[in-house]
Amino acid sequence: MAKKDSLISELIPTRLIHPSERLPIPSAKVRTKRFRFFFVSFQLFSLLLGNIWLRLRGRKNVPLGEERIIKCLQCLGMLWIRVAQALTMRGSLLSTSLGMRLLDLRDRGSACGFERVRETIEGELGRPLEELFDRFEKTPFSATTVSQLHRARLRKEQVWTAVKVQQPLAEEIFNQDLKLFRRIIGVMKFFSIQTGMRWDQLFHELKEIKIRELNYYYEAAALETLEQNLEGQPMHVPRVFRRYCRKRILVMEFIQGALLSDIIALQREDPKRLEAWLQANNIEPRKVARRLFHSTYRQVFEHNFFHGDMHTSNIILLRDSHIAVIECRSAGSLEAESLEKQKMFLRALSEKEYVIAAEIYFLLASRLPRVDLNTVKERLMRIWRVWEARVHIKHLPYEQKSLAFMTGQVNRVVHDSQFAPLWSFTRLTCAWVHLDNSLAVLDPELNYLKQLKICFRRAEQRENFDKLRHLPSRLGSAMAALHEVPKRTAEYTLFRETLLRRQAQVVQGSASKLEAVIAAGSGLISFLLMVVGGFLLLVFLMRYLHISLKPLLGHQLSWLAARVPDMSLGVWLVFFAAFAFLYGFFHSQKKRFSRQEYGRHGNGTAVER
């Protein structure tokens, strides 16, 4: 660890923002949330009414409405921010400024008193605070609705750390909000509102968020995994001190640098000061952008473990264009099959194979709607062609050529076509949006498709090099596999025989289904013959016995009976005999095939169903 610590110390830049320049974090008294249900319900209801009013006035995208939504979600807390981010993925909101802000939104909260922090730390670690830290800053430097961060120095290791402490009642508040959201889902399902949104799956995704983000053992493990995966790259993660970590406490290395969010703010307020700082620390924004791009895609497609919450407040710029990422409370991974499909989809886009990209995109859907897929495919291909043309225009605003903008256009098409949403991809899409927000600041002229090609080419080179490096061990494994060939062949033969037997049973079952169809058809024909024969019998009685059946048949059937041509008694008898014969034939066929379906075949073998 000494080597890594010295490396980080060499990369620490000069100070960009002094702590006195930051807004102080408001403090709040911890109190019970007995009226949380009514408070959240009122906020959501007022937000809904406000947006309906803006829509009725034709002002649904005004900045005032966006700011009101952002402030309301930050006030409600983490769960409702996650719900808003997930819903943003469904419609066309992703391609708007509000959608980008929602997916990059971070919950901000007030800080509880230091005595409650001390109580949490000592309760979790079972030791007095002074025995663990010789310095502990009482004022936190960051706070959310579920946690707050304090700077402290470990007494034994003599290392400055960031101590993450869970807010009191954070888990209880999350559980209350989760229950309220479940009730809202129940109401929407009862009134059949947006039934294709798969609300139950979204609810289970939120439950998983609770498990992962309110238990800091998960974040500690995620940081350690990222540290291993990023080894050798100009990307750094804080070192975790496991012996001091608990469910509600996380102690990690404090990395000093400049937050990318501070750079964004300074770019607007004092660009000359920012330029001087970048030159003094040998930081090239374009190089940082490319490193961030390739590292993110490498995390996703090579390690299948990525930082899912890498927004601008969690990215730190170091000297020589190095990067550090913090706050890994939302790490993600994909199922192997879904990961491969995502990789094939993006590779097809980078190679302009839009027909293949559309077909792969359909494979990503959990189920396909009853629409003309060719029409949907044409609309998607049109979007990708326009996006490809925009990507190559350097001076076009990055927001109009970003991956998030294109994804928002695609979401509009699939939403109109009633595709079922995939809530499991929300974390991955958030990672793409966070990357786009960073690239828009660091390198607005970046060519996304070109960088995608470079990324896939480098991945293939690393894979080939890895195969050559492990060639001796692979040869040994190949020799061992040769000895297993007879055994595997025997297993395959046994498996194949079992599969053929099962296939024969399926065919036999299919024959039974065919017989059931024949039996049903014969029964339907015999029923129709009986109805037509009965009708002709009534016509015969009306003609030859002079019986008035109009009160029985009604006006329409009586009119139809009058249109039957006159026939002699012999012809009527022939007709009745033919109908009786056909009825008897089809009725017997119905019984015959019904017995074969539910009985036994002639060889005495029961039909396996």
Summary of the structure (lengths in Angstrom):
residues: 609
radius of gyration: 34.9
end to end distance: 64.1
largest distance: 118.4
contacts: 1730
relative contact order: 0.07
helix: 67%
strand: 7%
